[in-house]
Amino acid sequence: MGPIRVETSAPHMGTLVRIVFYARTPAAGDAAAQAAFARIAAIDARLSDYRDDSEVAALSRAPADVPVPVSEDLFAVLAASDALARRTGGAFDITAGRLTHLWRRARRLNAWPEADRVVAARTAGGYAKIALDRRRRTVTLAEAGIEIDAGGIAKGYAAEEALRVLRAQGVGAALVAIGGDIAAGDPPPGQPAWTVAIPALGGGDPFRIALVRAAVSTSGDAEQWMTVDGVRRSHVIDLRTGWPVTGRSAVSVVAAHGIDADAVSTALDVLDDDAGARLLAAFRGPGSPRGRGLEAQALWQRVDGAGASSSHHSLHWPAIERPISAITFRGTP
């Protein structure tokens, strides 16, 4: 008897988590699924800014200039976020929680916030205002009241961690999808890769890619936006200006790790093409085989004011007939 395909889902992290994998027996499948969902739930309990009892919420209430011990999960996300914030000049910055919370409320009310409130919220955060001590695993805030929003990185991290738990349970062939964040392990039995469909922003046939031991994340405004006085604004905020981006866009990033794919796709959605290309190039490392291209690949989709859609991708975007495998992308030093 061959491996048993298990497909299951459960609500976590504000969305529906879907897990597909192959197990030796039904009992082994049930145990593996429960362990994976438990790991995702634990990460959400630490990283959610929607919960007053989360570790992120507690850190946001911490006094200034006091080192705060944090969990391995929170420190891993903060370290990866800090590295990317510095590489993007703040285009990605999880210390901007006060700003993202202001715009979250604006979308509920469907009304622009006052400009002075946007400025105040933007200047309340800033990656330079948080210090990490890797040896002691502590975080120190330079000012009180800095709010953390890990929404642009947490799902990718959780998807990858769920894969790690499944491997520990003896399950290698697995795929975890948390909203637009997907992490793939070993391929299904008898197949070269997992096939992943990325919806086309302007409609039509989806983009189809093949993944093996890699992750893909999509950021954009395909599902969340607001229109006030005829102006459409994305839920994606350019943290450098404090205002959401205009127009319709979606950016998908493939990387070896879910935490990196999630964060880099968030950053690329607010960077222009030149800055985005430089960001991808910055992740070239010694682990990349010569001539194989970048360790992170991106697909950009846009829809202009007339409704015309366009797309382009980086050089080694993984087409369905050429699966990406065993790449060595690292988002932190």
C-alpha positions as CSV (number, residue, x, y, z in Angstrom):
1,M,0.0,0.0,0.0
2,G,1.4,3.4,-1.0
3,P,1.3,6.7,0.8
4,I,-2.1,8.1,1.7
5,R,-3.0,11.6,0.4
6,V,-4.3,13.8,3.2
7,E,-6.0,17.1,2.5
8,T,-7.3,19.1,5.5
9,S,-8.0,22.7,6.4
10,A,-8.7,24.8,9.5
11,P,-9.1,28.6,10.3
12,H,-6.0,30.2,11.7
13,M,-4.3,33.6,11.4
14,G,-7.4,35.3,10.0
15,T,-7.7,33.0,7.0
16,L,-8.2,29.3,6.1
17,V,-5.1,27.2,6.3
18,R,-4.9,24.3,3.9
19,I,-2.5,21.4,4.2
20,V,-1.9,18.7,1.7
21,F,0.5,15.8,2.4
22,Y,1.2,12.1,2.0
23,A,1.3,9.9,5.1
24,R,2.0,6.2,5.7
25,T,-1.3,5.5,7.5
26,P,-4.5,7.4,8.4
27,A,-3.4,7.6,12.0
28,A,0.0,9.0,11.1
29,G,-1.8,11.5,8.9
30,D,-4.1,12.7,11.7
31,A,-1.2,13.1,14.1
32,A,0.8,15.0,11.6
33,A,-2.0,17.4,10.7
34,Q,-2.8,18.1,14.4
35,A,0.8,18.9,15.1
36,A,1.1,21.2,12.1
37,F,-2.1,23.1,13.0
38,A,-1.0,23.4,16.6
39,R,2.3,24.9,15.5
40,I,0.5,27.5,13.4
41,A,-1.8,28.3,16.3
42,A,1.1,28.8,18.6
43,I,2.8,31.2,16.2
44,D,-0.4,33.2,15.8
45,A,-0.8,33.5,19.6
46,R,2.7,35.1,19.7
47,L,2.6,37.2,16.5
48,S,-0.9,38.4,16.1
49,D,-1.5,42.1,16.5
50,Y,-5.3,41.5,16.6
51,R,-5.0,39.8,20.1
52,D,-4.4,41.8,23.2
53,D,-2.8,38.8,24.9
54,S,-0.3,38.1,22.2
55,E,3.5,38.4,22.7
56,V,3.6,41.1,20.0
57,A,1.0,43.1,21.9
58,A,2.9,42.8,25.2
59,L,6.1,44.0,23.5
60,S,4.3,47.0,22.1
61,R,3.3,47.9,25.7
62,A,6.9,47.6,26.9
63,P,8.7,50.7,28.4
64,A,11.5,52.3,26.5
65,D,15.2,51.3,27.0
66,V,14.4,48.1,28.8
67,P,15.6,44.8,27.2
68,V,12.6,42.5,26.9
69,P,13.2,38.7,26.5
70,V,11.2,37.3,23.7
71,S,10.4,33.8,22.2
72,E,12.4,32.2,19.4
73,D,9.5,32.8,17.1
74,L,9.2,36.5,17.7
75,F,12.9,37.0,17.6
76,A,13.3,35.2,14.3
77,V,10.6,37.4,12.7
78,L,12.1,40.6,14.2
79,A,15.6,39.7,13.0
80,A,14.4,38.9,9.4
81,S,12.3,42.0,9.4
82,D,15.1,44.2,10.6
83,A,17.5,42.9,7.9
84,L,14.9,43.6,5.2
85,A,14.0,47.0,6.6
86,R,17.6,48.1,6.4
87,R,17.9,46.8,2.8
88,T,14.8,48.5,1.6
89,G,15.2,51.8,3.5
90,G,12.0,51.1,5.4
91,A,9.8,50.0,2.6
92,F,9.3,46.9,4.8
93,D,9.1,47.7,8.5
94,I,7.0,45.8,11.1
95,T,7.5,48.6,13.7
96,A,4.9,50.6,11.7
97,G,2.0,49.0,13.5
98,R,0.4,52.3,14.6
99,L,0.3,53.4,10.9
100,T,-1.2,50.1,9.7
101,H,-3.7,50.1,12.4
102,L,-4.8,53.7,11.4
103,W,-5.4,52.5,7.9
104,R,-7.1,49.4,9.0
105,R,-9.7,51.6,10.8
106,A,-9.9,53.9,7.7
107,R,-10.9,50.9,5.5
108,R,-13.6,49.9,8.0
109,L,-15.0,53.5,7.9
110,N,-14.2,54.0,4.2
111,A,-12.8,57.4,5.0
112,W,-9.3,58.9,4.6
113,P,-7.6,59.7,7.9
114,E,-6.4,63.3,8.5
115,A,-3.0,64.0,7.0
116,D,-1.5,65.0,10.4
117,R,-2.7,61.7,11.9
118,V,-0.9,59.8,9.1
119,V,2.3,61.7,9.8
120,A,2.1,61.1,13.5
121,A,1.5,57.4,13.0
122,R,4.3,57.1,10.5
123,T,6.9,58.8,12.8
124,A,5.8,56.7,15.8
125,G,7.5,53.7,14.3
126,G,10.8,53.1,12.6
127,Y,13.2,50.1,12.4
128,A,16.0,52.3,13.8
129,K,14.0,52.5,17.1
130,I,14.3,48.8,17.9
131,A,17.5,47.0,19.0
132,L,18.0,43.3,18.9
133,D,20.4,41.3,21.1
134,R,20.9,38.0,19.5
135,R,23.0,36.5,22.3
136,R,20.5,37.3,25.0
137,R,17.4,37.1,22.6
138,T,16.1,40.4,23.9
139,V,14.4,43.4,22.2
140,T,14.8,47.0,23.4
141,L,12.5,49.8,22.2
142,A,14.0,53.3,21.9
143,E,10.6,54.8,22.6
144,A,7.5,53.6,24.4
145,G,4.4,52.9,22.3
146,I,6.0,51.4,19.2
147,E,3.5,49.0,17.8
148,I,4.5,45.8,16.0
149,D,2.5,44.5,13.0
150,A,4.0,41.2,11.6
151,G,1.2,40.8,9.0
152,G,3.6,41.1,6.1
153,I,5.9,38.2,7.3
154,A,4.1,36.0,9.8
155,K,2.1,33.8,7.5
156,G,5.1,32.8,5.4
157,Y,7.0,32.0,8.6
158,A,4.1,29.9,9.9
159,A,3.8,28.0,6.7
160,E,7.5,27.1,6.7
161,E,7.3,26.1,10.4
162,A,4.3,23.9,9.7
163,L,6.4,22.1,7.0
164,R,9.2,21.6,9.6
165,V,6.7,20.0,12.0
166,L,5.4,17.7,9.3
167,R,9.0,16.6,8.5
168,A,9.5,15.8,12.2
169,Q,6.4,13.6,11.9
170,G,7.9,11.7,9.1
171,V,6.0,13.6,6.4
172,G,8.3,15.0,3.6
173,A,5.9,15.4,0.7
174,A,3.7,18.3,1.9
175,L,2.3,21.7,0.9
176,V,1.0,24.3,3.4
177,A,-1.1,27.3,2.2
178,I,-2.0,30.1,4.5
179,G,-3.9,32.6,2.4
180,G,-1.5,33.8,-0.3
181,D,1.5,32.2,1.4
182,I,2.5,28.7,0.3
183,A,5.4,26.5,1.4
184,A,6.1,23.3,-0.4
185,G,8.2,20.4,0.8
186,D,9.2,17.3,-1.2
187,P,7.1,16.6,-4.3
188,P,4.1,14.3,-4.2
189,P,4.9,10.6,-4.9
190,G,5.7,10.0,-8.6
191,Q,5.6,13.7,-9.4
192,P,8.5,16.1,-10.1
193,A,7.0,19.0,-8.1
194,W,3.9,20.6,-6.6
195,T,1.9,22.6,-9.1
196,V,0.8,26.0,-7.7
197,A,-1.6,28.4,-9.5
198,I,-1.3,32.1,-9.0
199,P,-4.5,34.0,-10.0
200,A,-4.1,36.5,-12.8
201,L,-4.9,40.0,-11.5
202,G,-6.8,41.1,-14.6
203,G,-8.7,37.8,-14.9
204,G,-8.0,34.9,-17.3
205,D,-5.8,31.9,-16.9
206,P,-3.7,31.7,-13.8
207,F,0.1,31.6,-13.8
208,R,1.2,28.1,-13.0
209,I,4.5,27.3,-11.4
210,A,6.3,24.2,-10.0
211,L,7.7,24.2,-6.5
212,V,10.0,21.7,-4.6
213,R,11.3,22.6,-1.2
214,A,10.5,26.3,-1.8
215,A,7.8,28.9,-1.0
216,V,5.8,31.4,-2.9
217,S,4.0,34.4,-1.5
218,T,1.7,37.0,-3.1
219,S,1.1,40.5,-1.9
220,G,-1.2,43.1,-3.4
221,D,-4.7,44.5,-3.5
222,A,-6.6,41.8,-5.3
223,E,-8.9,41.3,-2.4
224,Q,-8.5,44.4,-0.1
225,W,-8.8,48.0,-1.0
226,M,-10.9,51.2,-0.4
227,T,-12.3,53.8,-2.7
228,V,-13.0,57.3,-1.4
229,D,-14.0,60.3,-3.7
230,G,-13.2,58.2,-6.7
231,V,-9.6,57.4,-5.6
232,R,-8.8,53.7,-5.2
233,R,-6.2,52.9,-2.5
234,S,-4.7,49.5,-1.8
235,H,-4.5,47.9,1.6
236,V,-0.7,47.9,1.0
237,I,0.9,50.9,2.6
238,D,4.1,52.6,1.5
239,L,5.6,52.9,5.0
240,R,8.0,55.5,3.7
241,T,5.2,58.0,3.0
242,G,2.5,56.7,5.3
243,W,-0.1,56.4,2.5
244,P,-1.4,53.3,0.7
245,V,-0.3,52.7,-2.9
246,T,-2.7,53.6,-5.7
247,G,-3.6,51.4,-8.7
248,R,-3.9,47.7,-8.8
249,S,-1.0,45.4,-8.4
250,A,0.2,42.0,-7.1
251,V,3.7,40.7,-6.6
252,S,4.5,37.1,-6.1
253,V,7.9,36.0,-4.8
254,V,9.5,32.5,-4.8
255,A,12.3,31.8,-2.3
256,A,13.6,28.9,-0.4
257,H,12.0,30.0,2.8
258,G,8.4,31.1,3.5
259,I,9.5,33.9,5.8
260,D,11.6,35.5,3.0
261,A,9.0,35.0,0.3
262,D,6.3,36.7,2.4
263,A,8.4,39.7,3.5
264,V,10.1,40.3,0.1
265,S,6.7,40.2,-1.8
266,T,5.4,42.8,0.7
267,A,8.4,45.0,0.1
268,L,8.4,44.7,-3.7
269,D,4.7,45.7,-3.9
270,V,5.7,49.3,-2.9
271,L,9.1,49.5,-4.6
272,D,9.5,50.6,-8.2
273,D,10.9,48.2,-10.7
274,D,14.5,49.4,-10.5
275,A,14.5,49.3,-6.7
276,G,12.8,45.9,-6.8
277,A,15.5,44.5,-9.1
278,R,18.2,45.8,-6.8
279,L,16.5,44.2,-3.8
280,L,16.4,40.8,-5.6
281,A,20.0,41.1,-6.7
282,A,21.1,41.9,-3.1
283,F,20.1,38.3,-2.1
284,R,22.6,36.7,-4.4
285,G,24.9,34.6,-2.2
286,P,27.7,32.1,-2.2
287,G,25.1,29.3,-2.1
288,S,23.8,30.1,-5.6
289,P,25.3,28.0,-8.3
290,R,27.1,30.1,-10.8
291,G,24.9,31.0,-13.7
292,R,21.7,29.8,-12.0
293,G,20.4,33.4,-11.4
294,L,19.0,34.9,-8.2
295,E,18.0,33.2,-5.0
296,A,14.6,35.0,-5.0
297,Q,12.4,35.3,-8.1
298,A,9.5,37.7,-8.6
299,L,6.4,38.0,-10.8
300,W,4.8,41.5,-11.0
301,Q,1.2,42.0,-12.1
302,R,-0.5,45.4,-12.7
303,V,-3.8,46.7,-13.9
304,D,-3.8,50.3,-15.2
305,G,-6.6,52.9,-14.9
306,A,-8.1,51.7,-18.2
307,G,-8.3,48.1,-16.9
308,A,-5.5,46.8,-19.1
309,S,-3.4,44.2,-17.3
310,S,0.3,43.5,-17.7
311,S,2.9,41.3,-16.1
312,H,6.6,40.6,-16.1
313,H,8.9,38.4,-14.1
314,S,12.6,38.1,-13.1
315,L,14.9,36.1,-15.2
316,H,14.6,32.7,-13.5
317,W,10.9,32.8,-12.5
318,P,10.1,29.0,-12.3
319,A,7.9,28.0,-15.2
320,I,5.7,25.0,-14.7
321,E,8.0,22.9,-16.9
322,R,11.1,23.8,-14.9
323,P,10.6,23.4,-11.1
324,I,12.7,25.4,-8.8
325,S,14.4,23.2,-6.3
326,A,16.9,23.4,-3.4
327,I,17.6,27.1,-3.8
328,T,19.5,28.8,-0.9
329,F,17.9,32.1,-0.3
330,R,18.6,33.7,3.1
331,G,16.9,36.9,4.3
332,T,19.0,37.4,7.4
333,P,22.8,37.6,7.9
